[in-house]
Amino acid sequence: MKSVSLCRVVLAAILGALTLLPFGCAMDQLGESTAEGHRRHRRVLRINRQEMMADIDRALLLDKPSKLTDKRIP
């Protein structure tokens, strides 16, 4: 009885792990050459990096111009 339930748990874990594998990332889209796929991946990475830097700038309050003056106040 315990071995049957253990087998079911192991089988469920294996099937769950298989669903997490990135099968879609390795496949090219129909009608897309290898160079186009690389270009698309580079573009996505570039956009993600830009968005991440914008988020970091916003978190560190670097996205707004400084309101400090460059004039000396007596």
URPEQUI-V18415 format. One record per backbone hydrogen bond with DSSP energy under -1.0 kcal/mol. CO is the residue of the C=O (numbers start at 1). NH is the residue of the N-H. If there is no record, write none. Layout:
BEGIN
co = [CO:CO]
nh = [NH:NH]
END
This chain:
BEGIN
co = [1:2:3:4:5:6:7:8:9:10:11:12:13:14:15:21:29:33:34:35:36:37:38:39:40:41:42:43:44:45:46:47:48:49:50:51:52:53:54:55:56:57]
nh = [5:6:7:8:9:10:11:12:13:14:15:16:17:18:19:23:32:37:38:39:40:41:42:43:44:45:46:47:48:49:50:51:52:53:54:55:56:57:58:59:60:62]
END
